[in-house]
Amino acid sequence: MAILERSDTGAVAHLNMNAPERLNALSDEMLGALQDEFERLKGDRSIRAVILSGSGKAFCAGHDLKQMTAGRQAEDGGKAYFKDLFDRCARMMMTVQQLPQPVIAQVHGIATAAGCQLVATCDLAIAAEGTRFGVNGVNIGLFCSTPMVALSRNIPRKHAFEMLTTGQFINAARAAELGLINRAVPLDNLVDETAALAETLAGKLGAAVKTGKQAFYQQVQMPLDQAYAYTGDVMVENMLYRDTEEGIAAFIEKRDPNWTQ
């Protein structure tokens, strides 16, 4: 049984974390499997959208605490292991946003600590009503400093800080209100709603979405004037695409575009 399952439907790749007995924890094995699959997707021009989900009762419960406890047994108290672990996790999270395809988190049950970080890292997220989100490490004496990076880039600072310092959960409705997820839907509709969003994204010009995704994450880090200068250059390049010319012509002529990508 693979710890990470992939199934493709047309131009949509569905990755399913498959370690339900560990609540799909980001173990060494899960991190490696996710990193490998994301690297494959980088060069897969046939895929235009990605769905990430989890088997069993939860989306993802964060890092594997049993593995972390075992890592502490090293002569250095686990310092080298923990540094490597968090570096690998950060690399995987950053790879999600480096993919040319939008990644949608399909969330249910719980998403805690690094699992909540993973939701915040994905480009889009749809959650089942009743899902709970938390960065709860503070409850066991471990502040969720790396999950904080993604969380604080998704929701207002004071709300992020409250979650980080209280260790309390928020529900799916509150997560949508704060902007951690796009929307909450009934559990029975979760798969269909996520698939519909993925199909919508997959129907767009892949080259334009790739360009736009890269520009999105670049410009949010820039001052306003630099952001406009940068994105203006991006739009110039986008306008020169043959498929963009075709898309504009098709709109004017009221027909479907004949895109080559």
Phi, psi and omega in degrees: 000123182286141179286339175224120182257139176237133172222136182251136173237103185061236182266013180248125174261133179246115176257127182237115176292126192235062173226063187298331180292342177246018181053036177054039180301151178278069177290173175304319182292318181292317178301316180296318180294317178296315180300315181299317183289322177296322178296321177295320182293332180307320184258009183265096184285349179280344182257129183242354176204152182229135173250134177241124182223179179225146179278159172080216189277347188217155171289300180193131182262016177091201182294157180277103186294330178293317176296321180295322178295319178295322180296335180292344184283354179295161183301329181270013180076009178099004185303312182294319180297313182295320178299315179295319180300309183289330174294317180295320179295315179298320179298316180297315180299316181293328178297325178305315183277350175271348179296145175290338183266144170296141179246126181250124173277128176254102198248137175213165175072257177224153171223102187240151175051240180294341174290321174292322175302319181295319176299315181295331182284324180300152184292327181217159178207134172238132183235151174285142172304137183098348176294144178242141182238137178200156170240081198264007184305328181302334180292339177246015176086014180237103181294135184281069186290317179286319173301331179302328183300309180288319183299315184287350174263002179247323187234162180303148189303313185295325178289321176298316182294323177297315178299317184292324186267337178266335184070016182273152177278154165241153181271177185294323179296318179292322178298321177291320180298322182278341180100009177290326176233163179284319179193160174251138182226160175303144182307320181295340182259356189301310183297314182293319180295317180293317179298321180296319178295316179299318179294323177298313179296320182294340180278354180273167177294117185301320181296322180290318179294319177301312179298316182293321179296314179299316181294324180303310184285334177286314188289332182293343179268358188256154167299160188304313183294321178293323180296317179293320179296316181294310184289333173298317177296321179298317181293325176302311180298319180297321179297336182276352177297138176299320183290332175290319175302317179294321180296320178293317179298319180296321178297314181296321183271003177057053177218169177286141179288149176255079184278148179263347181244000000 
